[in-house]
Amino acid sequence: MALTTEAFGLTDVGRRRQHNEDAMLVDASLGLYVVADGMGGHAAGEVASNRATEVVKQHISANRHLLKDLGNNPTPDSRSAAAALIEVAVQRACADIYRTAMSDATKRGMGTTFVCLAVGGNKGVIGHVGDSRVYLVRHGQCHRLTEDHTLVAAQLKAGTITKDQAANSQYRNVITRAVGIQESVQVDTLIVDLVPGDMFILCSDGLHGYVEDEEVLSVIAGIAPADLPKRFIDIANERGGKDNITAVVVKVAGEGASVSEESSEAQSRMEALRKIPLFRHLTYKEQTAVLSIATTRTYPAGREIVVEGQPGEELFVVIRGRVAIEKNGVEIAELRAGGHFGEMGLIDNAPRSATVRATEPTRTMVISRPDLMGLMKRESILAVKMLWSFVQVLSDRLRATNSELSEARQELAVAQAIAPFAEE
């Protein structure tokens, strides 16, 4: 049995607004879930949010095979195509809304935030513009998978204000990106593994403005997914309800040996990545972005994975199986699940310092330097963290080498000192 999703959504005008300019979509047959928060006077925000939802649905429905391809065969090409599908869909909505606003003076300046989750097999693609959010609840932890496109979030990222200042800033609701304000917009996309038991929460700022990230787990505890949207809306209204409130909850389920194996591998990939020094300091969202560029390869027993002296630009992480590291034909170490090798290939295409051979059927996760460099170009904060991690790894290696050289010098000095006596 394949993975399945069940979803529930609810939208509410709140306690202070006259009109509900939020829109949502819960389409399990298409595997598409959307929350959009419109803006603009004379009900223009309502027009923008609904139009964005409809245009995106139409485009994804017409090209849904790209999501199926991603689920069936998550290659770099199918990942890129699925991410591009979401980006193009949002761009089409953006252009459509912009043209409508330009042709109708009563709708000038209208736009909408937008978040979506599009499901293809055991993969999900998130698309995001503005300050609506997507959360993932997995294994008893809650992770925010989107970053607000707001002035305050940009100031926090730049370090010009503190979290306390951000919480009280008069610019909290000033967004820096929206669908339809201009003819095009930058769309953030993220590909995620789906695991049975996962719960995705999509919401407008009318909800997350009243519920802290750290509160989400306590709010959902003991409540059925079908009842969660109303629970979230009730909390927002109890705490003020100054804006429209929308919540969509998507629960992932699945049974069977293949689903269990895929789920186990997805968990192993994340656990292994989080232990590697290069990626240890990244946020969960950033680590998920790294996993989205990773591929998997399987090797039979006896097969060489990398060869000493040959150039390479890939990092390998053992997911299942066992490998032997050989230097000049002699085995010097062994790695099991969770072990990694070849990280220096992410820096340059230098010759491998050792041969690595599978000693039993082995499955590996592979991250290539070109793909990582592409991700770092798109994610500036991730790039800074990665570069700092590279410096730390190289510094640790340099210290280890200096220590080994110092010990070797001492041993050589002792040997030279006793050599005359040995000759006598």
C-alpha positions as CSV (number, residue, x, y, z in Angstrom):
1,M,0.0,0.0,0.0
2,A,1.3,3.5,-0.9
3,L,1.3,6.5,1.3
4,T,-2.0,8.3,1.6
5,T,-3.0,11.7,2.9
6,E,-6.1,12.9,4.6
7,A,-6.7,16.6,5.1
8,F,-9.0,19.0,6.8
9,G,-9.3,22.7,6.5
10,L,-11.3,25.6,7.9
11,T,-11.3,29.4,7.4
12,D,-12.9,32.0,9.6
13,V,-13.4,35.8,9.3
14,G,-12.1,36.4,12.8
15,R,-13.5,38.9,15.3
16,R,-12.6,42.2,13.8
17,R,-12.8,41.9,10.0
18,Q,-15.9,42.4,7.9
19,H,-14.8,40.2,5.0
20,N,-12.7,37.0,4.8
21,E,-9.9,37.5,2.3
22,D,-8.3,34.2,3.0
23,A,-8.7,31.2,0.6
24,M,-7.9,27.6,1.0
25,L,-7.9,24.4,-1.0
26,V,-8.1,20.8,0.2
27,D,-7.9,18.5,-2.8
28,A,-6.9,15.0,-1.7
29,S,-7.5,13.5,-5.2
30,L,-5.0,15.9,-6.7
31,G,-2.8,15.9,-3.6
32,L,-2.8,19.7,-3.4
33,Y,-3.3,21.7,-0.3
34,V,-3.3,25.6,-0.3
35,V,-3.6,28.5,2.1
36,A,-3.6,32.1,0.6
37,D,-4.1,35.3,2.5
38,G,-5.3,38.1,0.3
39,M,-4.8,41.9,0.6
40,G,-6.3,44.9,-1.0
41,G,-9.4,47.0,-0.4
42,H,-13.0,46.6,-1.8
43,A,-12.8,42.8,-1.5
44,A,-9.8,42.7,-3.9
45,G,-7.9,40.6,-1.4
46,E,-10.5,37.9,-1.7
47,V,-10.3,38.1,-5.4
48,A,-6.5,37.7,-5.3
49,S,-6.4,34.8,-2.9
50,N,-9.1,32.8,-4.7
51,R,-7.6,33.5,-8.1
52,A,-4.2,32.4,-7.0
53,T,-5.6,29.2,-5.6
54,E,-7.6,28.4,-8.8
55,V,-4.7,29.2,-11.2
56,V,-2.3,27.1,-9.3
57,K,-4.7,24.2,-9.1
58,Q,-5.4,24.3,-12.9
59,H,-1.7,24.3,-13.8
60,I,-0.7,21.5,-11.4
61,S,-3.7,19.4,-12.5
62,A,-2.7,19.8,-16.1
63,N,0.9,18.7,-15.2
64,R,0.3,16.3,-12.4
65,H,2.5,13.6,-14.1
66,L,5.5,15.6,-12.9
67,L,4.5,15.0,-9.3
68,K,4.0,11.3,-10.1
69,D,7.4,11.1,-11.7
70,L,8.9,12.6,-8.6
71,G,7.3,10.0,-6.4
72,N,8.1,7.1,-8.7
73,N,11.7,8.1,-9.5
74,P,13.2,11.0,-7.4
75,T,16.1,11.8,-9.7
76,P,17.7,15.2,-9.9
77,D,15.8,15.9,-13.1
78,S,12.4,14.8,-11.6
79,R,13.1,16.9,-8.5
80,S,13.9,20.0,-10.6
81,A,10.8,19.4,-12.7
82,A,8.5,19.1,-9.7
83,A,10.0,22.2,-8.0
84,A,9.7,24.1,-11.3
85,L,6.0,23.0,-11.6
86,I,5.1,24.7,-8.4
87,E,7.2,27.8,-9.2
88,V,5.6,28.2,-12.7
89,A,2.1,27.7,-11.2
90,V,2.6,30.5,-8.7
91,Q,4.2,32.7,-11.3
92,R,1.2,32.2,-13.6
93,A,-1.1,33.2,-10.7
94,C,1.1,36.2,-10.0
95,A,0.9,37.5,-13.6
96,D,-2.9,36.8,-13.8
97,I,-3.6,38.7,-10.6
98,Y,-1.3,41.6,-11.7
99,R,-3.1,41.9,-15.1
100,T,-6.5,41.9,-13.4
101,A,-5.4,44.6,-11.0
102,M,-4.0,46.8,-13.8
103,S,-7.2,46.6,-15.8
104,D,-9.5,47.4,-12.8
105,A,-8.8,50.5,-10.8
106,T,-10.8,49.2,-7.8
107,K,-8.4,46.3,-7.5
108,R,-5.1,48.1,-7.9
109,G,-2.4,46.9,-5.5
110,M,-4.2,43.6,-4.7
111,G,-2.1,40.6,-3.9
112,T,-1.9,37.5,-1.7
113,T,0.4,35.4,0.3
114,F,0.6,31.8,-0.8
115,V,1.7,28.4,0.7
116,C,1.0,25.0,-0.8
117,L,1.9,21.4,-0.3
118,A,1.7,19.2,-3.5
119,V,2.0,15.5,-2.9
120,G,3.6,13.0,-5.3
121,G,4.0,9.5,-3.9
122,N,6.3,9.6,-0.9
123,K,7.5,13.2,-1.7
124,G,5.9,16.6,-1.1
125,V,6.7,19.9,-2.7
126,I,6.2,23.1,-0.7
127,G,5.7,26.4,-2.5
128,H,5.8,29.6,-0.5
129,V,5.4,33.4,-1.0
130,G,4.7,35.8,1.9
131,D,4.1,35.2,5.6
132,S,1.7,32.3,5.6
133,R,3.4,29.2,6.9
134,V,3.9,25.4,6.7
135,Y,4.8,23.4,9.8
136,L,5.8,19.7,9.9
137,V,5.1,17.7,13.0
138,R,7.3,14.5,12.9
139,H,8.3,12.1,15.7
140,G,7.1,14.4,18.4
141,Q,8.8,17.5,17.2
142,C,7.5,20.5,15.3
143,H,9.6,22.2,12.5
144,R,8.7,25.3,10.6
145,L,9.5,24.7,6.9
146,T,9.0,28.2,5.6
147,E,10.6,31.5,6.4
148,D,8.4,34.6,6.5
149,H,8.9,37.1,3.7
150,T,8.5,40.1,6.0
151,L,10.5,43.2,6.8
152,V,11.0,42.0,10.4
153,A,12.2,38.6,9.3
154,A,14.7,40.2,7.0
155,Q,15.9,42.4,9.9
156,L,16.2,39.4,12.2
157,K,18.2,37.5,9.6
158,A,20.5,40.5,9.1
159,G,20.9,40.8,12.9
160,T,19.8,44.4,13.0
161,I,17.0,43.7,15.6
162,T,16.5,41.1,18.4
163,K,13.7,38.6,18.7
164,D,12.1,40.8,21.5
165,Q,12.2,43.8,19.2
166,A,10.7,41.8,16.4
167,A,7.8,40.7,18.6
168,N,6.9,44.3,19.3
169,S,7.8,45.9,16.0
170,Q,5.3,48.1,14.2
171,Y,6.4,46.6,11.0
172,R,5.6,42.9,11.9
173,N,3.0,42.7,9.2
174,V,4.9,44.4,6.4
175,I,5.6,41.7,3.8
176,T,8.4,41.8,1.3
177,R,6.9,39.4,-1.2
178,A,3.4,38.7,-2.4
179,V,1.7,37.1,-5.4
180,G,0.2,39.7,-7.8
181,I,1.7,42.9,-6.5
182,Q,4.2,42.8,-9.4
183,E,4.1,40.8,-12.6
184,S,6.4,38.2,-11.2
185,V,7.7,37.1,-7.8
186,Q,10.4,35.0,-6.3
187,V,9.0,31.6,-5.1
188,D,10.6,29.5,-2.4
189,T,10.3,25.7,-3.0
190,L,11.3,22.8,-0.8
191,I,11.0,19.1,-1.5
192,V,10.4,16.9,1.6
193,D,10.2,13.2,2.3
194,L,6.8,12.1,3.5
195,V,6.8,9.6,6.4
196,P,3.7,7.8,7.9
197,G,2.6,9.8,10.9
198,D,3.7,13.1,9.5
199,M,1.4,16.1,10.0
200,F,1.7,19.2,7.9
201,I,0.0,22.4,9.1
202,L,-0.6,25.2,6.6
203,C,-1.9,28.5,8.0
204,S,-2.3,32.2,7.5
205,D,-0.8,34.8,9.8
206,G,-4.2,35.2,11.4
207,L,-3.3,31.9,13.2
208,H,0.5,31.9,13.7
209,G,0.3,35.5,15.0
210,Y,-1.4,34.1,18.1
211,V,0.3,30.7,18.4
212,E,4.0,30.4,19.0
213,D,6.0,27.7,17.2
214,E,6.8,26.2,20.5
215,E,3.1,25.9,21.4
216,V,2.0,23.8,18.4
217,L,2.8,20.4,19.9
218,S,0.8,21.2,23.1
219,V,-2.1,22.5,21.0
220,I,-2.4,19.4,18.9
221,A,-1.8,16.8,21.7
222,G,-4.7,14.4,21.9
223,I,-6.8,16.0,19.3
224,A,-7.9,14.2,16.1
225,P,-6.7,15.8,12.8
226,A,-10.3,16.5,11.7
227,D,-10.8,18.6,14.8
228,L,-7.5,20.6,14.6
229,P,-8.5,23.4,12.2
230,K,-11.4,24.4,14.5
231,R,-9.2,24.1,17.5
232,F,-6.6,26.4,16.0
233,I,-9.2,29.0,14.9
234,D,-10.8,28.9,18.4
235,I,-7.5,29.7,20.0
236,A,-6.8,32.6,17.6
237,N,-10.2,34.1,18.2
238,E,-9.9,33.7,22.0
239,R,-6.6,35.6,21.8
240,G,-8.0,38.5,19.8
241,G,-9.0,37.3,16.3
242,K,-7.9,40.6,14.7
243,D,-7.4,38.9,11.3
244,N,-8.9,36.3,9.1
245,I,-7.8,32.8,10.2
246,T,-7.2,29.8,8.1
247,A,-5.7,26.4,8.9
248,V,-5.3,23.2,6.8
249,V,-4.1,20.0,8.4
250,V,-2.6,17.2,6.3
251,K,-2.0,13.8,7.9
252,V,0.2,11.2,6.2
253,A,-0.6,7.5,6.6
254,G,0.6,4.3,5.0
255,E,1.2,0.6,5.6
256,G,3.1,-2.2,3.9
257,A,6.7,-3.4,3.7
258,S,7.7,-0.9,0.9
259,V,6.3,2.0,2.8
260,S,8.0,0.9,6.0
261,E,11.3,0.6,4.2
262,E,11.0,4.0,2.6
263,S,10.0,5.6,5.9
264,S,12.9,4.0,7.6
265,E,15.3,5.1,4.9
266,A,14.0,8.7,5.1
267,Q,14.5,8.8,8.8
268,S,18.0,7.3,8.4
269,R,19.0,9.9,5.9
270,M,18.0,12.8,8.2
271,E,19.6,11.2,11.3
272,A,22.9,10.5,9.4
273,L,23.0,14.0,7.9
274,R,22.5,15.7,11.2
275,K,25.5,13.9,12.6
276,I,27.9,15.0,9.9
277,P,30.0,18.0,11.1
278,L,29.4,19.9,7.8
279,F,25.6,19.9,8.3
280,R,25.2,19.7,12.1
281,H,24.6,23.4,12.6
282,L,21.9,23.8,9.9
283,T,18.3,24.2,10.9
284,Y,15.8,21.4,10.2
285,K,14.5,23.3,7.2
286,E,18.1,23.8,5.8
287,Q,18.9,20.2,6.4
288,T,15.7,19.2,4.5
289,A,16.9,21.4,1.7
290,V,20.2,19.5,1.6
291,L,18.3,16.2,1.6
292,S,16.3,17.5,-1.4
293,I,19.4,17.5,-3.6
294,A,20.7,14.1,-2.4
295,T,20.3,11.0,-4.4
296,T,20.7,7.3,-3.4
297,R,22.8,4.5,-5.0
298,T,23.0,0.8,-4.3
299,Y,26.2,-1.2,-4.6
300,P,26.7,-5.0,-4.5
301,A,29.3,-6.6,-2.2
302,G,32.8,-6.2,-3.6
303,R,32.0,-3.1,-5.7
304,E,34.3,-0.1,-5.5
305,I,32.5,3.1,-4.6
306,V,35.4,5.4,-4.9
307,V,38.9,4.6,-6.0
308,E,42.2,5.9,-4.5
309,G,43.9,8.5,-6.8
310,Q,40.8,9.1,-8.9
311,P,39.1,12.5,-8.7
312,G,35.7,12.8,-7.1
313,E,33.3,15.5,-6.1
314,E,30.7,13.6,-4.0
315,L,30.0,13.0,-0.4
316,F,28.7,9.5,0.5
317,V,26.7,8.5,3.5
318,V,26.1,4.8,4.3
319,I,22.4,4.2,4.8
320,R,22.4,0.4,4.9
321,G,25.3,-2.1,4.6
322,R,29.0,-1.9,5.3
323,V,32.1,-0.6,3.5
324,A,35.8,-1.0,3.9
325,I,38.3,1.8,3.5
326,E,41.5,0.7,1.8
327,K,44.8,2.5,1.5
328,N,47.4,1.1,-0.9
329,G,45.4,-2.2,-1.0
330,V,45.3,-2.6,2.8
331,E,42.0,-2.2,4.8
332,I,42.4,0.5,7.4
333,A,38.9,1.1,8.5
334,E,35.3,0.0,8.2
335,L,32.1,2.1,8.1
336,R,28.5,1.0,8.8
337,A,25.2,2.7,8.6
338,G,25.5,6.4,9.5
339,G,29.2,6.6,8.4
340,H,30.3,9.0,5.7
341,F,33.2,9.5,3.4
342,G,34.4,11.8,0.6
343,E,33.4,15.1,2.2
344,M,36.5,16.8,0.8
345,G,35.1,16.2,-2.7
346,L,32.6,18.9,-1.9
347,I,35.4,21.4,-1.7
348,D,37.3,20.5,-4.9
349,N,37.6,17.7,-7.4
350,A,40.8,16.4,-5.8
351,P,42.0,12.8,-6.1
352,R,40.5,10.4,-3.5
353,S,42.9,9.6,-0.6
354,A,41.6,6.0,-0.3
355,T,39.5,3.3,-2.0
356,V,36.1,2.5,-0.5
357,R,34.6,-0.8,-1.3
358,A,31.2,-2.3,-0.3
359,T,31.8,-5.5,1.7
360,E,28.1,-6.4,1.6
361,P,25.1,-5.0,-0.3
362,T,25.2,-1.3,0.5
363,R,22.9,1.6,0.0
364,T,24.3,5.1,0.1
365,M,23.1,8.7,0.1
366,V,25.1,10.9,-2.3
367,I,25.5,14.7,-2.3
368,S,27.4,16.2,-5.2
369,R,29.4,19.4,-5.2
370,P,27.6,21.1,-8.1
371,D,24.2,20.4,-6.5
372,L,25.4,21.7,-3.2
373,M,26.9,24.8,-4.7
374,G,23.6,25.5,-6.5
375,L,21.8,25.2,-3.2
376,M,24.2,27.5,-1.5
377,K,23.8,30.1,-4.2
378,R,20.0,30.1,-3.6
379,E,20.2,30.1,0.2
380,S,22.7,32.7,1.4
381,I,22.3,32.0,5.1
382,L,22.8,28.3,4.5
383,A,25.9,29.1,2.5
384,V,27.5,31.1,5.3
385,K,26.9,28.3,7.8
386,M,28.3,25.7,5.3
387,L,31.4,27.8,4.6
388,W,32.0,28.2,8.4
389,S,31.6,24.4,8.8
390,F,34.1,23.8,6.0
391,V,36.6,26.0,7.8
392,Q,36.0,24.1,11.1
393,V,36.5,20.8,9.4
394,L,39.7,21.9,7.7
395,S,40.9,23.4,10.9
396,D,40.3,20.2,12.8
397,R,42.1,18.2,10.1
398,L,45.0,20.6,10.2
399,R,45.3,20.3,14.0
400,A,45.2,16.5,13.7
401,T,47.8,16.5,11.0
402,N,50.1,18.8,13.1
403,S,49.7,16.6,16.1
404,E,50.6,13.5,14.1
405,L,53.6,15.3,12.6
406,S,54.7,16.4,16.1
407,E,54.5,12.8,17.4
408,A,56.4,11.6,14.3
409,R,59.2,14.2,14.9
410,Q,59.5,13.1,18.6
411,E,59.7,9.4,17.6
412,L,62.3,10.3,14.9
413,A,64.3,12.4,17.5
414,V,64.3,9.5,19.9
415,A,65.4,7.1,17.2
416,Q,68.3,9.4,16.2
417,A,69.3,9.8,19.8
418,I,69.6,6.1,20.5
419,A,71.0,5.1,17.1
420,P,74.8,5.7,18.1
421,F,74.3,3.4,21.1
422,A,72.6,0.8,19.0
423,E,75.6,0.8,16.6
424,E,78.1,0.3,19.6
